[in-house]
Amino acid sequence: MTALFLIAASVIIQAYAGYPLSLLILRVISGDRSRHKSGGDLPTVTLVISAYNEETVIRRKIENSLSLDYPEERLEILVVSDGSTDATEAIVREFQARRVILRACQGRQGKVSCLNHVLPEVRSDLVVMSDANSMYEPGSLRELVRHFADPRVGCVCGRLSLVNPQEVPAGRGERIYWTYEGVIKRLESSLGSLLGANGAMYAFRRGLFRPVDPLMFCDDVIPVRIAIEGYLTIYAVEALCAEEAAEEGVERRRRARHASFGLRSMISLLGEALRRGRILLAYQCLSHRILRWAGGPALAVILLSSLFLPGSWRWVALAGQGTFYGIALLGFLASRIGAGQIPLYLAYYFLVINFAGLSGLRAFVLGTDTPYWTPRR
């Protein structure tokens, strides 16, 4: 049982601390591998907005896209509707005279399946992927695409900023989580090997797209496959977009879906990376994603195995976990009365995102997940 405890504890430590520390060491040893030229002529761009029943935000998103500081003749806006049943498609049609194209998939197919049909028809130099609730800063598109002046660059991810006007408790934890993820993205990017992207904003060379399994997470698969092909995949912190933070229940469902889709994606990508001799990428798939999604089971194993540790180690382990879970409980209670303190809520949020993954892992193991997603509200 001691070995089981140590293995489970190592999973948590490696996923959240060992991995970023190892990237920092690699960065110091190898230097900045992501250096490249930027600028030059502006490429043609297709901004692809995935939508399903987004009538509450789609008008604002299109107006935001049309207002971007980018030459009109070099920017096409493509809205891909996954069988929306509300007014989403009618709203998009109002803008069809202004460089906005609607591709309405018949019936619910899932985001990835729709993209598999639509993206091969795109003829621009670059594809920029976006969510319907992601609002871009005016100059963000220029900042995103200028890196493609270097032919070695294959994919560039922008920076997501979470706004929380309603002071949603989950938004506080999510904002800190994304700050932490941003540090990791910077380290990965400095190695020229950004592992996946945020669906809010990322760009890639149109010719590098390959169809994705509908039960995989395309925002991971597309960038990692481009990296496996030997292209630089980088993080552009100056290319900024914003989204409103989600309620806790929405975030929990999103985490569960990502655990299922993401685990399937990363296991497949891990194999692809190993077959191509991309050892760093394989290590990243394992540490940054697979071990992260194993956090829920690892926490459960740590608790159960603690009961069988020898001597005083048992009580030390149980006391430590009892203290942590107590802090998380206080975070839960405080958030329910609108008095959540960040240190307390972080412990609770950590448990939420890890145990939300358990339902996603269950769907992955049982094969009960579907290719559909719902708007993040």
C-alpha positions in Angstrom: 0.0 0.0 0.0 2.9 2.3 0.6 4.0 1.9 -3.0 0.4 2.7 -4.2 0.3 5.8 -2.0 3.7 7.0 -3.4 2.6 6.4 -7.0 -0.7 8.2 -6.6 1.0 11.1 -4.8 3.6 11.2 -7.6 0.9 11.6 -10.2 -0.4 14.7 -8.5 3.0 16.2 -7.9 4.2 15.6 -11.4 1.0 16.9 -13.0 0.9 20.2 -11.1 4.5 20.9 -10.0 7.0 18.5 -11.6 5.9 19.2 -15.2 6.3 23.0 -15.1 9.6 22.7 -13.2 10.9 20.2 -15.8 10.0 22.6 -18.6 11.8 25.4 -16.8 14.9 23.3 -16.5 14.7 22.3 -20.2 14.3 26.0 -21.1 17.5 26.9 -19.2 19.4 24.1 -20.8 18.3 24.4 -24.4 17.6 28.1 -24.6 14.7 29.7 -26.5 13.8 27.3 -29.3 10.8 29.4 -30.4 12.8 32.3 -31.9 11.5 33.2 -35.4 11.0 36.1 -37.7 7.6 37.9 -37.7 5.8 40.6 -39.6 5.7 40.8 -43.4 2.7 40.8 -45.6 -0.7 40.0 -44.1 -2.0 36.5 -45.1 -5.5 35.8 -46.0 -7.5 34.5 -43.0 -10.7 32.6 -42.5 -12.1 33.2 -39.0 -14.1 30.0 -38.1 -16.8 30.5 -35.4 -18.3 27.2 -34.1 -21.8 27.7 -32.9 -24.7 25.7 -31.4 -27.7 27.7 -30.2 -25.7 30.8 -29.6 -28.5 33.4 -30.2 -27.6 35.3 -27.1 -24.0 36.1 -28.2 -23.7 35.4 -31.9 -24.7 39.0 -33.0 -22.1 40.5 -30.7 -19.5 38.0 -31.8 -20.0 38.8 -35.5 -19.9 42.5 -34.9 -16.8 42.0 -32.9 -15.2 40.1 -35.7 -16.2 42.7 -38.4 -14.6 45.4 -36.3 -11.2 43.8 -36.1 -8.2 45.8 -37.4 -7.6 43.6 -40.5 -8.0 44.3 -44.2 -11.5 43.4 -45.3 -10.4 41.8 -48.5 -8.1 39.4 -46.6 -10.6 38.3 -43.9 -13.5 36.0 -44.3 -15.8 35.1 -41.4 -17.3 31.6 -41.5 -19.9 30.6 -38.9 -20.4 26.8 -38.6 -23.7 26.0 -37.1 -24.1 22.5 -35.7 -27.8 22.1 -36.3 -28.8 25.1 -34.2 -32.5 25.1 -33.3 -32.8 28.7 -32.0 -32.3 32.0 -33.9 -28.5 31.6 -34.4 -28.7 30.9 -38.1 -31.2 33.6 -38.8 -29.0 36.2 -37.1 -26.0 35.1 -39.0 -27.9 35.5 -42.3 -28.4 39.2 -41.5 -24.7 39.7 -42.0 -24.2 37.7 -45.2 -23.7 40.8 -47.3 -20.7 41.7 -45.1 -18.1 38.9 -45.6 -20.0 36.6 -43.3 -20.7 33.0 -44.5 -23.0 30.6 -42.8 -22.4 26.8 -43.1 -25.4 25.2 -41.4 -24.9 21.5 -40.8 -28.1 19.5 -41.0 -29.0 17.9 -37.7 -26.8 17.7 -34.6 -23.4 16.2 -35.6 -21.0 17.6 -33.1 -18.4 20.4 -33.5 -15.6 18.2 -34.8 -17.7 16.4 -37.3 -18.9 19.8 -38.7 -15.4 21.1 -38.9 -14.2 18.0 -40.7 -16.8 18.8 -43.5 -16.1 22.5 -43.7 -12.4 23.1 -43.2 -11.2 21.2 -46.3 -13.2 23.7 -48.3 -11.4 26.7 -46.9 -8.9 28.4 -49.3 -7.3 31.1 -47.2 -3.7 30.9 -46.1 -4.6 30.6 -42.4 -7.5 29.3 -40.4 -8.3 31.0 -37.1 -10.6 29.0 -34.7 -12.9 30.8 -32.3 -15.8 30.2 -29.9 -19.0 32.2 -30.2 -18.6 33.8 -26.8 -14.9 34.8 -27.3 -14.5 38.5 -28.0 -11.3 39.7 -29.7 -9.3 42.8 -29.0 -9.2 44.9 -32.2 -5.5 44.2 -33.0 -5.5 40.6 -31.9 -5.7 39.1 -35.3 -2.7 41.0 -36.6 -0.7 39.9 -33.5 -1.8 36.3 -34.0 -0.9 36.0 -37.7 2.3 38.0 -37.8 4.3 35.0 -36.5 3.5 33.0 -39.7 6.0 35.1 -41.6 8.4 32.4 -40.6 7.6 29.2 -42.5 8.7 27.1 -39.5 5.6 28.3 -37.6 2.6 26.0 -38.0 0.2 27.0 -35.2 -0.2 30.0 -32.9 -2.4 30.2 -29.9 -3.7 33.5 -28.5 -4.3 34.4 -24.8 -7.6 34.1 -23.1 -8.6 36.6 -20.4 -11.5 35.7 -18.2 -13.8 38.5 -17.0 -16.1 38.0 -14.1 -18.6 40.9 -13.9 -21.1 38.9 -11.9 -18.4 37.8 -9.4 -19.2 34.2 -10.0 -17.3 32.2 -7.3 -16.1 29.6 -9.8 -14.8 32.5 -11.9 -12.2 33.3 -9.3 -10.8 29.9 -9.2 -10.9 29.5 -13.0 -9.1 32.8 -13.5 -6.3 31.7 -11.2 -6.2 28.3 -12.9 -5.8 30.0 -16.3 -3.1 32.2 -15.0 -1.2 29.1 -13.9 -1.9 27.5 -17.3 -0.6 30.7 -19.0 2.8 30.2 -17.2 2.9 26.6 -18.5 2.0 27.8 -22.0 4.8 30.3 -22.0 7.3 27.6 -21.0 6.0 25.2 -23.6 6.1 27.9 -26.3 9.7 28.8 -25.5 10.5 25.2 -26.4 8.5 25.6 -29.6 6.1 22.9 -28.5 2.8 24.3 -27.2 0.7 21.4 -26.2 -2.8 22.1 -27.5 -4.6 25.4 -27.7 -7.6 27.2 -26.2 -10.6 27.0 -28.6 -11.2 30.8 -28.0 -8.3 31.8 -30.4 -5.7 29.9 -32.3 -4.5 29.9 -35.9 -2.9 27.3 -38.1 -1.8 26.9 -41.7 -4.8 25.7 -43.7 -2.8 23.0 -45.5 -1.8 21.3 -42.2 -5.3 20.4 -41.2 -6.2 16.7 -41.1 -9.7 15.4 -40.2 -10.1 14.7 -36.5 -12.0 11.8 -34.8 -15.4 13.3 -33.7 -14.8 11.9 -30.2 -11.5 13.7 -29.9 -10.8 17.3 -28.7 -9.8 19.2 -31.9 -8.2 22.1 -30.0 -5.6 19.6 -28.7 -5.3 17.3 -31.8 -4.8 20.0 -34.5 -1.9 21.9 -32.7 -0.2 18.7 -31.5 -0.3 17.0 -34.8 1.2 20.1 -36.4 4.0 20.0 -33.8 4.5 16.3 -34.6 5.1 17.3 -38.2 8.0 19.4 -37.0 6.5 22.9 -37.1 6.8 25.4 -34.2 3.6 25.7 -32.1 3.7 28.9 -30.0 1.8 31.1 -27.6 1.2 34.7 -28.6 0.4 36.5 -25.3 -0.2 39.8 -27.1 -3.1 38.3 -29.1 -5.8 38.7 -26.6 -9.5 37.7 -26.3 -12.0 37.7 -23.5 -14.7 35.4 -22.2 -17.0 35.6 -19.2 -16.4 33.1 -16.5 -18.8 30.2 -16.3 -20.9 29.1 -13.4 -19.5 26.2 -11.4 -22.0 23.6 -12.8 -21.1 24.6 -16.4 -17.4 24.4 -15.6 -17.8 21.0 -14.0 -19.6 19.6 -17.1 -17.0 21.1 -19.4 -14.2 19.5 -17.3 -16.0 16.1 -17.5 -16.3 16.4 -21.3 -12.7 17.5 -21.7 -11.5 14.5 -19.5 -13.2 12.1 -21.8 -12.4 13.7 -25.1 -9.0 14.8 -24.0 -7.9 11.5 -22.6 -8.8 9.8 -25.9 -7.0 12.5 -27.8 -3.8 12.5 -25.8 -3.5 8.7 -25.7 -3.7 8.7 -29.5 -1.3 11.7 -29.8 1.1 10.1 -27.4 1.4 7.1 -29.7 1.8 9.3 -32.8 4.5 11.3 -31.1 6.4 8.2 -30.0 6.2 6.6 -33.5 7.7 9.8 -35.0 10.4 10.1 -32.3 9.0 13.2 -30.8 10.0 12.4 -27.2 9.4 15.8 -25.8 5.8 15.9 -27.1 5.2 12.4 -25.8 6.4 13.6 -22.4 4.1 16.6 -22.6 1.1 14.6 -23.5 1.7 12.3 -20.5 2.5 14.9 -17.9 0.4 17.9 -18.9 -2.8 16.1 -19.9 -3.0 12.4 -19.1 -1.7 12.6 -15.5 -3.7 15.8 -15.0 -6.9 13.9 -15.8 -5.9 11.1 -13.6 -6.0 13.5 -10.6 -9.4 12.4 -9.4 -8.6 8.7 -9.1 -5.1 9.6 -7.7 -6.7 11.6 -4.9 -9.0 8.7 -4.1 -6.1 6.2 -4.0 -4.1 8.5 -1.8 -6.9 8.7 0.7 -7.6 4.9 0.8 -4.0 3.9 0.8 -3.2 6.3 3.7 -5.3 4.0 6.0 -2.6 1.3 5.5 0.6 3.3 5.8 3.0 2.1 8.5 3.2 3.7 11.9 2.9 7.4 12.4 3.0 8.0 8.6 -0.6 7.0 8.5 -1.7 9.7 10.9 0.5 12.4 9.2 -1.0 11.5 5.8 -4.6 11.4 7.1 -4.2 14.7 9.1 -2.7 16.4 6.0 -5.6 15.3 3.8 -8.2 16.1 6.5 -6.8 19.6 6.8 -6.9 20.1 3.0 -10.5 18.7 2.6 -11.6 20.9 5.6 -10.2 24.0 3.8 -12.0 22.9 0.7 -15.3 22.5 2.6 -14.9 26.0 4.1 -14.3 27.3 0.5 -17.5 25.6 -0.6 -19.6 27.0 2.3 -18.1 30.5 1.9 -18.8 30.6 -1.8 -22.4 29.7 -1.2 -22.9 32.8 0.9 -20.9 35.0 -1.4 -17.9 35.3 0.9 -15.5 33.0 -0.8 -11.9 33.8 0.0 -9.5 32.9 -2.8 -7.2 30.6 -0.7 -10.3 28.7 0.6 -12.0 28.5 -2.8 -8.8 27.3 -4.6 -8.8 24.2 -2.5 -12.5 23.6 -3.3 -11.9 24.4 -7.0 -9.0 22.0 -7.1 -11.3 19.2 -6.0 -14.1 20.3 -8.3 -11.9 20.1 -11.5 -10.3 16.8 -10.4 -13.4 15.0 -9.4 -15.4 16.4 -12.4 -12.9 14.5 -14.4 -14.0 11.2 -12.8 -17.4 11.4 -14.7 -15.5 12.1 -17.9 -13.1 9.1 -17.3 -16.2 7.0 -16.6 -17.7 8.0 -20.0 -14.4 7.3 -21.7 -14.1 3.8 -20.2 -17.7 2.9 -20.8 -17.9 4.5 -24.2 -20.9 6.6 -23.3 -19.7 10.0 -24.4 -21.2 11.8 -27.4 -19.6 14.2 -29.9 -21.9 17.1 -28.8 -21.2 20.2 -26.8 -23.5 22.9 -25.3 -22.9 26.6 -25.0 -20.7 27.6 -22.1 -23.2 29.5 -20.0 
